[in-house]
Amino acid sequence: MKFFSLVSKDIGIDLGTANILVTLKGRGIILNEPSVVAIDVRTGEIVATGIEAKEMLRKNTRKNKSNKTNERWSYC
């Protein structure tokens, strides 16, 4: 038990619906990222995560209001 007390830190991870928060004891919030992932539907590869993916979603939905766009992004 002594080994873990020497190498571990108090960490908190909140996998919320809007944002992911990571906190460290004594430092506070060290990560605050939107819970968004952009995936290329043709290849299945991850294109972007976090703020970058949220910006892609915002730009895409404002330019094109078709059902195809909304359907494409609903898988994220």
C-alpha positions in Angstrom: 0.0 0.0 0.0 2.9 2.3 0.7 4.0 2.1 -3.0 0.7 3.6 -4.3 0.8 6.5 -1.7 4.2 7.5 -3.0 3.4 7.6 -6.7 -0.3 8.5 -6.9 -1.9 11.9 -7.1 -5.5 12.8 -6.2 -7.2 13.2 -9.6 -10.8 13.8 -10.5 -12.3 13.1 -13.9 -15.8 14.3 -14.8 -17.1 12.8 -18.0 -20.0 15.1 -18.3 -22.4 15.5 -21.2 -21.1 18.9 -22.4 -17.5 19.0 -21.1 -14.8 16.7 -19.8 -13.2 18.1 -16.7 -9.9 16.8 -15.1 -8.9 18.2 -11.7 -5.7 17.6 -9.6 -5.6 18.2 -5.9 -3.9 21.5 -5.2 -4.0 22.6 -8.8 -7.7 22.7 -9.6 -9.1 22.2 -13.1 -6.3 21.3 -15.5 -8.5 20.3 -18.5 -11.8 21.6 -19.6 -12.7 20.3 -23.1 -16.0 19.9 -24.9 -17.2 16.3 -25.2 -17.3 16.2 -29.0 -15.6 13.9 -31.5 -15.6 14.5 -35.3 -15.4 11.2 -37.2 -15.1 10.9 -41.0 -18.1 8.8 -41.9 -16.4 7.4 -45.0 -13.3 6.1 -43.3 -14.3 5.9 -39.7 -11.2 7.8 -38.6 -11.3 10.4 -35.9 -10.7 13.8 -37.5 -10.8 16.1 -34.4 -11.7 16.1 -30.7 -12.7 18.7 -28.2 -12.7 22.4 -29.1 -11.6 21.7 -32.7 -14.5 19.2 -33.3 -17.0 21.5 -31.7 -15.9 24.3 -34.0 -16.3 22.0 -37.0 -19.8 21.1 -35.9 -20.7 24.8 -35.4 -19.5 25.7 -38.8 -21.0 22.8 -40.6 -24.5 23.2 -39.1 -24.7 26.9 -39.8 -23.7 26.6 -43.5 -25.9 23.7 -44.4 -29.4 23.3 -42.8 -30.2 20.1 -44.8 -31.3 16.9 -43.0 -28.2 15.2 -44.5 -25.9 17.4 -42.4 -27.9 16.9 -39.2 -28.0 13.1 -39.8 -24.3 13.0 -40.5 -23.4 14.8 -37.2 -25.9 12.9 -35.1 -23.5 9.9 -35.0 -21.0 11.9 -33.0 
